Amino acid sequence: MLKKFLFILFIIPANFISGQNGFSIQALGDMGISHISGNQFAIKQTGYYSNYYVFDKMKDSLTIKFGGGLKIQYTFLKNISSGLGIYYSNQRQLYKNYIQSGRWTDSVSGDYYDKTTVQKKEINLNYLYLPVIFTYKFRSEKKICISILGGMNFGFLINYKINNMKSENGVIYTWNGSDTIADTYSTNENGITRGKKFDYNYTYSSSIFPGGSSHFTNTLNKNAFRLFDPEIILGIGLEWNMNDRFSIPFDFVYYKGFRDVKNLTAQVIGSTYNPPPVTGNYWTAQYDVANPFINSCLNFEIGLIYKFSSKKTN
């Protein structure tokens, strides 16, 4: 009985804590699939005429992201380490082209024309992340070991951009409510939201009527996106121990936010266009706010780890 007690008290703990304790630093880069869930845009085309609205959905498409950074780790037990990092990463979402064909009618004058509209959209959020990560390695003394990791990621928004692109082509059948004409036309619109500004450019060309262009800027009282985004981290990977000092990790890591990154209190407070095409709350004036924007991504990460101490504790 005494031998068993001594074995449990001394031998097992000594075997558990033996290993490469101490600090290490890791440089890493990643490529992953970025997604903003719940993000089907409601295309609400605001314009001068009251019936110029479309409420159909715009589907998201596969989006690739890149990032990189540094992480400092401390191994305090044989197989367990904790780390604090600093990463740069862009959270992106591309959307499939939305194509709509139909007849547009002015509810006042009765003018109408058939048109085909192609709508494109892209969101790009750039973050500085501070992750806190715990890692457990199975058989860390081997040349190649398996690791699992988890933790929290604290994201701070650096900048963002929403790029809206729309082009229309069609044939005008009436104008001013009476004259029947056949006039081909095309329009191109591009709007970019970044910071507290929304810049909009519009060009128009017609086979009969003279073309033109315009530009206006909406000013917001706040950023359109929240400045802070916390996420959970879960991952699994392999680590190749080249020698006592250097190793190379290969990890698949999933990051998942848990709150809407839209800033729903953002208001349009000014415009260089009169009357402003968008007034009041920025998001409810344009998009379907019932669908929250939740950041997530699945990364493949590869790096290089340098261990400051190769001394083993026994």
C-alpha positions as CSV (number, residue, x, y, z in Angstrom):
1,M,0.0,0.0,0.0
2,L,2.8,2.4,0.9
3,K,4.6,1.7,-2.4
4,K,1.4,2.5,-4.3
5,F,0.9,5.8,-2.4
6,L,4.5,6.9,-3.1
7,F,4.1,6.0,-6.8
8,I,1.0,8.2,-7.1
9,L,2.5,11.0,-5.0
10,F,5.8,11.3,-6.7
11,I,6.3,9.2,-9.9
12,I,3.2,10.2,-11.8
13,P,3.5,14.0,-11.2
14,A,7.2,13.9,-12.1
15,N,6.4,12.1,-15.4
16,F,3.6,14.5,-16.1
17,I,5.6,17.7,-15.7
18,S,8.7,16.5,-17.4
19,G,9.3,18.1,-20.8
20,Q,10.3,21.3,-22.5
21,N,8.9,24.0,-20.2
22,G,9.5,27.7,-20.9
23,F,8.7,30.4,-23.5
24,S,8.5,30.1,-27.2
25,I,7.5,32.5,-30.0
26,Q,5.6,31.7,-33.1
27,A,5.3,33.5,-36.5
28,L,2.4,32.4,-38.6
29,G,0.4,33.1,-41.7
30,D,-3.1,31.8,-42.7
31,M,-5.4,31.4,-45.6
32,G,-9.0,30.6,-44.9
33,I,-12.7,30.7,-45.9
34,S,-14.3,33.8,-44.6
35,H,-18.0,34.0,-43.9
36,I,-20.5,36.6,-42.4
37,S,-23.4,34.4,-41.4
38,G,-27.0,35.6,-41.6
39,N,-25.8,38.0,-44.2
40,Q,-28.2,37.7,-47.1
41,F,-28.7,41.3,-48.2
42,A,-32.2,42.6,-48.8
43,I,-31.6,44.7,-51.9
44,K,-33.6,47.8,-51.2
45,Q,-32.8,50.2,-54.0
46,T,-33.7,53.6,-52.7
47,G,-34.4,56.3,-55.3
48,Y,-36.5,59.3,-56.1
49,Y,-39.6,57.4,-57.0
50,S,-41.7,55.7,-54.3
51,N,-42.0,52.4,-56.2
52,Y,-38.3,52.0,-56.9
53,Y,-37.7,49.2,-54.4
54,V,-36.6,45.6,-54.6
55,F,-36.8,43.2,-51.6
56,D,-35.3,40.1,-53.0
57,K,-32.3,38.4,-51.4
58,M,-28.7,38.5,-52.5
59,K,-26.8,35.3,-51.8
60,D,-23.3,35.1,-50.5
61,S,-20.5,33.2,-52.4
62,L,-17.3,31.5,-51.4
63,T,-14.8,34.1,-50.0
64,I,-11.1,33.6,-49.3
65,K,-9.2,35.6,-46.7
66,F,-5.6,36.0,-45.6
67,G,-3.9,37.0,-42.3
68,G,-0.8,36.6,-40.1
69,G,0.8,37.5,-36.9
70,L,2.9,36.6,-33.9
71,K,2.2,34.5,-30.8
72,I,4.1,34.1,-27.5
73,Q,3.5,30.8,-25.7
74,Y,4.5,29.5,-22.3
75,T,4.6,25.7,-21.7
76,F,4.0,25.2,-18.0
77,L,3.3,21.4,-18.1
78,K,4.6,18.7,-20.3
79,N,1.7,18.9,-22.8
80,I,-0.1,22.1,-22.0
81,S,0.8,25.7,-23.0
82,S,-0.9,29.0,-23.0
83,G,-0.3,31.8,-25.5
84,L,-1.1,35.5,-26.3
85,G,-0.9,36.7,-29.9
86,I,-1.3,39.7,-32.1
87,Y,-2.8,39.0,-35.6
88,Y,-3.9,41.0,-38.6
89,S,-6.8,39.5,-40.5
90,N,-9.5,40.6,-43.0
91,Q,-13.0,39.3,-42.6
92,R,-14.5,39.4,-46.1
93,Q,-17.8,38.5,-47.8
94,L,-18.5,38.4,-51.5
95,Y,-22.0,38.1,-52.9
96,K,-23.2,36.4,-56.0
97,N,-24.3,38.7,-58.8
98,Y,-28.0,39.4,-58.5
99,I,-29.7,39.7,-61.9
100,Q,-33.2,41.1,-62.2
101,S,-35.3,41.7,-65.3
102,G,-38.6,43.5,-65.3
103,R,-40.6,46.6,-66.1
104,W,-40.1,49.8,-64.0
105,T,-43.1,52.3,-64.0
106,D,-43.1,55.8,-62.6
107,S,-46.2,56.0,-60.3
108,V,-46.6,59.7,-61.1
109,S,-46.0,60.2,-64.8
110,G,-46.7,56.7,-66.0
111,D,-43.4,56.5,-67.8
112,Y,-42.1,52.9,-68.1
113,Y,-39.2,50.9,-69.4
114,D,-37.9,47.4,-69.4
115,K,-34.6,46.9,-67.7
116,T,-32.1,44.3,-66.6
117,T,-30.2,45.1,-63.4
118,V,-27.0,43.4,-62.3
119,Q,-26.1,44.0,-58.6
120,K,-22.8,43.2,-57.0
121,K,-21.7,43.6,-53.4
122,E,-18.6,43.1,-51.2
123,I,-17.9,43.6,-47.5
124,N,-14.3,43.9,-46.2
125,L,-13.6,44.2,-42.5
126,N,-10.0,44.6,-41.4
127,Y,-9.3,43.6,-37.7
128,L,-6.4,43.6,-35.3
129,Y,-6.9,40.5,-33.2
130,L,-5.5,39.7,-29.7
131,P,-6.1,35.9,-29.2
132,V,-5.7,34.1,-25.9
133,I,-5.1,30.4,-26.7
134,F,-4.6,27.2,-24.7
135,T,-3.0,24.2,-26.4
136,Y,-2.8,20.6,-25.4
137,K,-0.3,18.3,-27.3
138,F,-0.5,14.5,-27.4
139,R,2.9,12.9,-27.0
140,S,4.8,16.2,-27.4
141,E,8.1,14.4,-27.1
142,K,7.6,12.7,-30.5
143,K,8.9,14.0,-33.8
144,I,5.3,14.7,-34.9
145,C,2.6,15.3,-32.4
146,I,-1.1,16.1,-32.5
147,S,-2.4,19.2,-30.8
148,I,-5.8,20.6,-29.9
149,L,-6.4,24.3,-29.0
150,G,-9.1,26.6,-27.9
151,G,-9.5,30.1,-26.5
152,M,-10.9,33.6,-27.1
153,N,-10.1,36.1,-29.9
154,F,-10.6,39.8,-29.3
155,G,-11.0,41.7,-32.5
156,F,-10.6,45.5,-32.9
157,L,-11.8,47.0,-36.1
158,I,-9.1,48.9,-38.1
159,N,-11.2,49.9,-41.1
160,Y,-13.9,48.6,-43.3
161,K,-15.4,48.9,-46.8
162,I,-18.8,48.0,-48.3
163,N,-18.6,48.2,-52.1
164,N,-21.9,48.3,-53.9
165,M,-22.0,48.1,-57.7
166,K,-25.0,48.2,-60.0
167,S,-25.4,48.4,-63.7
168,E,-28.7,48.6,-65.7
169,N,-29.5,48.2,-69.4
170,G,-32.9,48.6,-71.0
171,V,-35.3,50.1,-73.4
172,I,-37.5,53.1,-72.7
173,Y,-41.0,52.8,-74.2
174,T,-42.6,56.0,-73.0
175,W,-41.3,59.3,-71.7
176,N,-43.2,62.2,-70.1
177,G,-46.3,60.0,-70.0
178,S,-47.2,60.3,-73.7
179,D,-44.5,60.1,-76.3
180,T,-43.8,56.5,-77.2
181,I,-40.1,56.1,-78.1
182,A,-37.6,53.2,-78.3
183,D,-34.5,54.5,-76.5
184,T,-31.7,52.1,-75.3
185,Y,-29.9,53.2,-72.2
186,S,-27.4,52.1,-69.6
187,T,-26.5,53.2,-66.1
188,N,-23.6,52.4,-63.8
189,E,-23.6,53.1,-60.1
190,N,-20.8,52.5,-57.5
191,G,-21.1,53.2,-53.8
192,I,-18.4,52.7,-51.2
193,T,-19.0,53.0,-47.5
194,R,-15.9,53.4,-45.3
195,G,-15.3,55.2,-42.0
196,K,-18.1,57.6,-41.5
197,K,-18.6,58.4,-45.2
198,F,-20.6,56.9,-48.0
199,D,-19.4,57.9,-51.5
200,Y,-21.7,57.4,-54.5
201,N,-20.9,57.7,-58.2
202,Y,-23.5,57.5,-61.0
203,T,-23.1,57.6,-64.8
204,Y,-25.9,57.5,-67.4
205,S,-25.8,57.1,-71.1
206,S,-28.7,57.0,-73.6
207,S,-29.0,56.8,-77.4
208,I,-31.4,59.7,-77.5
209,F,-31.2,61.7,-74.3
210,P,-27.8,63.2,-73.3
211,G,-25.9,61.2,-70.7
212,G,-24.5,62.5,-67.4
213,S,-22.8,61.7,-64.2
214,S,-23.2,62.7,-60.5
215,H,-21.5,62.2,-57.2
216,F,-22.6,62.6,-53.6
217,T,-21.4,61.8,-50.1
218,N,-23.5,60.8,-47.1
219,T,-22.0,61.5,-43.6
220,L,-22.6,59.1,-40.7
221,N,-22.5,60.1,-37.0
222,K,-20.8,56.7,-36.2
223,N,-19.0,53.9,-37.9
224,A,-21.3,51.5,-39.6
225,F,-19.7,48.6,-37.9
226,R,-18.9,47.9,-34.2
227,L,-15.3,48.5,-33.2
228,F,-15.0,45.4,-31.0
229,D,-15.8,41.8,-32.0
230,P,-15.1,38.8,-29.6
231,E,-14.8,35.3,-31.0
232,I,-14.3,31.8,-29.7
233,I,-11.4,29.7,-31.1
234,L,-11.3,25.9,-31.7
235,G,-8.7,24.0,-33.6
236,I,-6.7,20.9,-34.3
237,G,-3.4,20.3,-35.9
238,L,0.0,18.7,-36.2
239,E,3.4,19.9,-35.0
240,W,6.7,18.8,-36.6
241,N,9.5,19.1,-34.0
242,M,12.6,19.6,-36.2
243,N,14.9,19.8,-33.2
244,D,15.0,21.1,-29.6
245,R,14.7,24.7,-30.7
246,F,12.5,24.8,-33.8
247,S,9.1,23.3,-34.8
248,I,6.5,23.8,-37.6
249,P,2.8,23.7,-36.7
250,F,0.1,22.9,-39.2
251,D,-3.3,23.9,-37.8
252,F,-7.0,24.0,-38.9
253,V,-8.6,26.7,-36.7
254,Y,-12.2,27.8,-36.6
255,Y,-13.1,31.3,-35.4
256,K,-16.7,32.2,-34.5
257,G,-18.2,35.5,-33.4
258,F,-21.3,35.6,-31.3
259,R,-22.8,39.1,-31.8
260,D,-24.0,41.3,-34.6
261,V,-21.1,43.4,-36.0
262,K,-23.4,46.0,-37.5
263,N,-23.7,49.3,-35.6
264,L,-27.4,49.8,-35.7
265,T,-27.2,53.2,-34.1
266,A,-25.3,54.7,-37.0
267,Q,-27.3,57.6,-38.5
268,V,-27.0,59.5,-41.7
269,I,-26.5,63.1,-40.5
270,G,-25.6,64.9,-43.7
271,S,-25.4,64.7,-47.5
272,T,-24.0,66.6,-50.4
273,Y,-27.0,65.5,-52.4
274,N,-30.3,67.3,-51.9
275,P,-32.6,65.6,-51.0
276,P,-30.4,62.9,-49.4
277,P,-31.3,59.5,-51.0
278,V,-30.8,57.9,-47.6
279,T,-31.9,59.5,-44.3
280,G,-32.1,58.3,-40.7
281,N,-30.7,55.0,-39.5
282,Y,-28.0,53.9,-42.0
283,W,-28.8,50.1,-41.8
284,T,-32.6,50.1,-41.6
285,A,-32.7,52.6,-44.5
286,Q,-30.9,50.1,-46.8
287,Y,-30.7,46.5,-45.6
288,D,-32.6,43.8,-43.8
289,V,-31.6,44.3,-40.2
290,A,-33.4,41.1,-39.1
291,N,-30.4,39.2,-40.3
292,P,-27.4,39.8,-38.0
293,F,-23.9,39.9,-39.4
294,I,-21.8,37.3,-37.5
295,N,-18.2,36.9,-38.3
296,S,-16.7,33.4,-38.7
297,C,-13.8,31.8,-40.6
298,L,-12.1,28.4,-41.1
299,N,-8.3,28.9,-41.4
300,F,-5.4,26.8,-42.4
301,E,-2.5,28.2,-40.4
302,I,1.2,27.4,-40.8
303,G,4.1,28.9,-38.8
304,L,7.5,28.6,-37.3
305,I,8.0,28.1,-33.5
306,Y,11.3,29.0,-31.8
307,K,11.7,27.7,-28.2
308,F,13.8,29.9,-26.0
309,S,14.7,27.1,-23.7
310,S,15.3,23.5,-24.6
311,K,16.1,22.5,-21.0
312,K,14.0,19.6,-19.7
313,T,12.7,19.4,-16.2
314,N,12.8,16.0,-14.6
